[in-house]
């Protein structure tokens, strides 16, 4: 039997619409879904190869327990019983700080987060680690200070802008916005609009840009300060906007007055007149900025983002059409965690706060395990991620995870991380389960898609949300559910909801355990804890979302959430579930002043002291490491660790060490030979690729390789070359500026 199913890609945050042909319970063919309202028939080669994600050779289908150096299959009952007893014993003995959950940020599903975090909190811990903390700690912390909530990230409103500024972003390869290559090509060809790319090299996106500023690696903060200074010196700032919407400008304005912008642009290896012209355009055109990992994971990460936000505030781009806007959300991506609140934890060894909407940075986890503090991390539950290939300093992670008293891994494969676990729990893939993501990357409409199972899971695989529900039940975190409520779950949803509210009003343990209660009632009927949680999310959605939903056509009422839920079931391709009023965007700012607060005392000294002279000294590379490694290049051939079978890239030069021809010649190296790359963290070997797309003095290596597949290691594990301690003060690793050297592997 053959049938085409509407679904979505699970490999990146854009989740483009796909149609997948299923024959005899096996996915066999993939094509873009033209009916998906967000991706509109666009899909990249990664999504079109998603079958390689679905059917890896190292799939696990039953719970596994480490016994010596081997893994043995065990029952779910035994696995859950042993894991929960060990968790409880560790927390009772060493306190709740000994427990951490690493997950909640899978590119194909976020629903497990509600379940994993609920267990974490019920056991008294706040230690959530996620990929958000890996990449966005600095910028999300800044949004918390400047816009009032860490999850209030302001996205570019590219469809309504006149000038799109991509900074440290190669959208033609990495996407990071819906239909990015198509949008960028259209943008660059439009005579009424400008595409500006600020990037050290002539990337695939810079190659089609109307303006490209090839900034010297590591000098982004200096360039941004120079641009703000140029605007002030020419009195180009948007005074009316600043008066109406910005707080603290007069405190920080002196940082940029009398700043030597010419000396700064020289050190940035840019033409001053070209920078001046861009500043003029920024103060005369409607523009938005799209930063990416070149900024977030670059040298002076948080200062880069701080100056970028100040530049936007000075030009008046936040909260206005065509600028950077706070998008509508079904629910926020995480929660606000202000480290100034004494109730907010810090890590015990590194004193790190949860800067990324409640998430701690993975870069500090090895140190949080490898110390002698009585409350050090001793138990980690990893779900839907692979820290031994995805996070910095593989060597430190290996050492740390071997020291844990308990490491549990939820995954679909025997990943590199799973190989070190005490227990490995088999998950259903995102095409065997109900799931969805809450990435809010559209404006003013709010998109959502609840992906459904299109093939049956093998063996004893469960949703991650179901696994956490089993654990919560065994831990005694779920109150006794009345039989009447269980029976009501078999019938009308609104009747069930009324009975749930009635019971919840009398049971104090019901609310904190609500994801599990829904999983054991509705989820039992639907064989999906995630789908039950989706209904609960929509029925209790924030007021802002309910207002946006009414604006798109879902009339207010007690059953509004249920009607949206049914619409999602009726539209597997996804649909617009809300619409923001652009005129109300400033209402989303939740700072004490109600304005964009630009003065951040903790960054004042660094911001004031940055100048060309100080940077000239700091940018000098060590003699032993004369090149700059960009560790984690985005290409169309890498997909984190989500597609392990190298056959999906057969015939492609997917994982290479890329350098400029002049550098290769100076080192006596040739294209295709095996070279050794060395940093302070270690060495890795790989194939050299000589390309004039690479800037002189730099080395590019993609991430997501070094995977063990079918007994062989494929590609370079670039995180073996990174140190977890080489990070921003808020925990973001500096992967885009690593001093290195290259030599022949035979030398």
Buried (B, 14 or more C-beta within 10 A) or exposed (E): EEEEBBBBBBBBBBBBBBBBBBEEEEBEEBBBBEBBBBBBBBBBEBBBBBBBBBEBEBBBEBBBBBEEEEBEBBEBEEBBBBBBEBBBEBBEEBBBBBBBBBBBBBBBBBBBBBBBBBBBBBBEBBBBBBBBBBBBBBBBBBBBBBBBBBBBBBBBBBBBBBBBBBBBBBBBBBBBBBBBBEBBEEBBEEEEBBBBBBBBBBBBBBBBBBBBBBBBBBBBBBBBBBBBBBBBBEEBBBEEBBEEBBBBBEEBBEBBEEBBBBBBBBBBBBEBEEBBEBBBBBBEBBBBBBBBBBBBBBBBBBBBBBBBBBBBBBBBBBBBBBBBBBBBBBBBBBBBBBBEEEEBBEBBBBEBBBBBBBBBBBBBBBBBBBBEEEBBBBBBBBBBBBBBBBBBBBBBBBEBBEBBBBBBBBBBBBBBBBBBBBBBBBBBBBBBBBBBBBBBBBBBBBBBBBBBBBBEBBEBBBBBBBBBBBBBBBBEBBBEBBEEBBEBBEEEBEEBBEBBEEBBEEBEBBEBBBBBBBBBBBBBBBBBBBBBBBBBBBBEBEEBBBBBBBBBEBEEEEBBBBBBBBBBBEBBBBBBBBBBEBEBBBEBBEBEEEBBBBBBEEBEEBBBEBBBEEBBEEBEBEEEBBBBBBBBBBBBBBBBBBBBBBEBBEEEBBBBBBBBEEBBEEBEBEBEBEBBBBBBBBBBEBBBBBBEBBBBBBBBBBBBBBBBBEEEEBBBBBBBBBBBBBBBBBBBBBBBBBBBBBBBBEE
